[in-house]
Amino acid sequence: MHAPIVSTTRVPIGSDADLAWVRQQVRQSAADLGFNLVQQTKLVTAASELARNALVHGGGGHMEMTVLAEGAHHGLRLSFVDAGPGIGDVDLAMTDGWTTGNGLGMGLSGAKRLVREFALDSRPGEGTTVTITDWVSGLPAPRTGAP
Amino acid sequence: MAEHDTAPDTAKELGAFLERRREQIGQRWADAALFRTVFTVSRDEAVEAGKAVVDALADVARSGRLEDVDAPGFGTVRDQLGRMAAARARAGYTPVQIAGEVADLREPVTALLQTELQDADDVWVHACAQALAVLTATLRLVIMETTVSAGEELIERQRQQLLEVATPVINLWDGVVAVPLIGTLDSARSQVVMESLLEAIVDQRAAYAILDITGVPTVDSLVAQHLMKTVAAARLMGAECIVSGIRPAIAQTIVHLGIDLGSIITRARLADALAYALTQQGIVVSPRPATGASQR
């Protein structure tokens, strides 16, 4: 994560309407950077899950969207920050199907599978920050499944 | 200031003054941008609108509630003030600029007031001018309030309209209903979808219900959960539910997300879903044989 930062945008997460705005912003930025449709959809879906977590479990917060550039390759880094109660047991929270609410319990673990890089930082009583990063056309990691 | 001994008197004096001079004030206000640019049919129209506001202010002044935005006197012109502010907003003016224009209305009135009271006691004149300042400040608040509440009302109305507009239930065939879902499927929307679908299943005695998600841009775990609940509810009503319109990108995302839609019948296209429903009912749709074509 030492790639130079091109630009940073901050989007508030405080209501259901804000979630829609987060999705639109991420989709727009991903499309502008040249992510293909599958990557765009995965990134937007992961963003939707994490933003909703910040809203429902963290009582709201914000998303920081950073455009990265490494040589000619562009990436998008999304940080979801809330100042909620934090996650008590991170390993448990990352388990498929585990939920404290009424959801499916797939949001956090699912979001991790949808993106290339995933980092979770949570301190009980202080809040949670989840950061995900993805790169256009799968760089810098080796290509897999390319035709 | 309101506690000042002369306050009720100055308010009454101000009310009487506004009533006496409504014609002159109306004439002067008709030239102010706030009236001139909104009431464009004729100058008389602008003067009449101005006089209506003067009458309202006089009424408020007489009631002594100079600082009260809810004073009954404002009731008669509230709509008109809202329209004026809305018209200025549409013309590209910011709320601050509109508030400035309202504040500018005070100046011609103050001038008239001073002319009329030039022989009166200085303290009295000052008190009257103060009362007028308070009254116009209240008028400004009333106008700002109507602007904001008009905007909120509009947004709420549009939100309600969206809920209804975006969830039509279509009768595709005898016993087959379909809902084309469009846009964000939040909790409120999915509740409306579920209700109208279940109603349609009863009304149409449908055995098959198709949920088409071609128009849903993002299927995350919450949307998937809403879909599953709707499917389960339809099943309880005795209808089989088919989810169609699953695009390749959505399919890959659902798999990576780890959501198991295995218990739901899914099809790529709405046409495939309809074909499935018809086949299940034993209905065969075949092309009409071309005339003159030999049977092979």
Interface residues (C-beta under 8 A of the other chain):
Chain A: D16 L19 A20 R23 R27 L37 V38 Q40 T41 K42 V44 T45 S48 E49 R52 D96 G103 L104 M106 G107 S109 G110 A111 R113 L114
Chain B: T184 D186 S187 P217 T218 V219 D220 S221 L222 A224 Q225 P248 A249 I250 Q252 T253 H256 L257 G258 I259
